[in-house]
Amino acid sequence: MAKFSVDDIVRNNIKKLVPYSSARSEFDGDAQVFLDANENSLGSISNEKYHRYPDPLQKKLKEQISAAKDIHTEKIFIGNGSDEAIDLLIRAFCNPGEDNILTTPPTYGMYEVCAAINDIAVLKVLLTDDFELDMHKIKKSINKKTKLIFICSPNNPTGNSFSTSDIKDLLEKFKGLVIVDEAYIDFSERNSLLKKLKDYPNLVILQTLSKAWALAGLRIGTAFASKQIIDILNKVKPPYNISIITQQLAIKVLSSNADVFKNVKVIRYEKEKLLHDLKEYGFVKKVYESDTNFLLVKVSNATALYNYLITKNIVVRNRSNQPLLKNCLRITIGTPDENAFLIQALNEYK
Ligand SMILES: *Cc1c(COP(=O)(O)O)cnc(C)c1O
């Protein structure tokens, strides 16, 4: 097994970086009078209580996530969506114009976009025809400049989860970071890899409140990893990346998590129903099993069906220009009414 050390893979300039020290991070205790951050101490005429900067390290929110996930607060990073964590990982670990990351298309598009913004090359190893990781090709493609491997499981847009033993194999053999994006994990029957963090110092797990937790508009994503990796992300992030309102609302929702999973059950039920119904149409060639809140559907002519649905005021995602996804549409599970509306439109499709 390759010996892994964070120090070996973090960019030199980041290793040496002295982070911006905000007023709130230099003194975060209790005091009566705060004259350290150039805020408008008198507050706003509208009486809103947002004239102070938010907690840069989101301690209260992290305590809640820590309790909910049974993981130490030092191993939690909170970003403005998990997209912020993706960007920070690339910026902290990959030297522009020099290093590369590896992705496994068809998969989530942001890994490649963030890499391109940072002038980082992307090694793309397509999934196999049955949407599994092509382990042989992945291992052959990795080179000395490969710093990060992004594995999205359950995968967007194919909907399946990858084999845990394949992911473990990568974690053991690869000297860089293996980033497992679990954005859809709360829709899945499978276990998160969170419990494996203690075994693999090069594992980073991304989760988000944007999907099952129904808070896409709030912008909260989390990265879980060793304290060493989390410290690096905290050093690179903008100091006040999560607003006061966002922190407060997330704390409120996380402390009432019973409701969240009630809706997840409805979505699972609706997904099975839609999967069954879709299979009845002659123009539907295949509906893929899904661990997520969407279905990937292969039809006879994806673009024609996509355009037809637009005329019925229904927007789905046309993924047919992605590798391996010829004539595939990605359909998010809607409310029961929305799903019925979709079926009604499909009944009228010739
Ligand atoms: C939706 C999604 C995300 C979520 O990103 P946020 O920035 O947290 O909203 C992350 N990864 C994948 C694979 C997704 O599909």
The ligand as a MOL file (V3000), in Angstrom:
LIG
                    3D

  0  0  0     0  0            999 V3000
M  V30 BEGIN CTAB
M  V30 COUNTS 15 15 0 0 0
M  V30 BEGIN ATOM
M  V30 1 C -26.5400 18.3500 -6.7840 0
M  V30 2 C -25.1780 17.8160 -6.6090 0
M  V30 3 C -24.2900 18.4160 -5.7400 0
M  V30 4 C -24.7750 19.5520 -4.8960 0
M  V30 5 O -24.0490 20.6320 -4.9080 0
M  V30 6 P -24.3970 21.8250 -3.8920 0
M  V30 7 O -23.3950 22.8230 -4.3060 0
M  V30 8 O -24.1720 21.2850 -2.5020 0
M  V30 9 O -25.8160 22.2280 -4.1070 0
M  V30 10 C -23.0340 17.8800 -5.5700 0
M  V30 11 N -22.6760 16.7770 -6.2400 0
M  V30 12 C -23.5280 16.1500 -7.0650 0
M  V30 13 C -23.1300 14.9080 -7.7360 0
M  V30 14 C -24.7930 16.6650 -7.2930 0
M  V30 15 O -25.6280 16.0550 -8.1340 0
M  V30 END ATOM
M  V30 BEGIN BOND
M  V30 1 1 1 2
M  V30 2 1 2 3
M  V30 3 2 2 14
M  V30 4 1 3 4
M  V30 5 2 3 10
M  V30 6 1 4 5
M  V30 7 1 5 6
M  V30 8 2 6 7
M  V30 9 1 6 8
M  V30 10 1 6 9
M  V30 11 1 10 11
M  V30 12 2 11 12
M  V30 13 1 12 13
M  V30 14 1 12 14
M  V30 15 1 14 15
M  V30 END BOND
M  V30 END CTAB
M  END
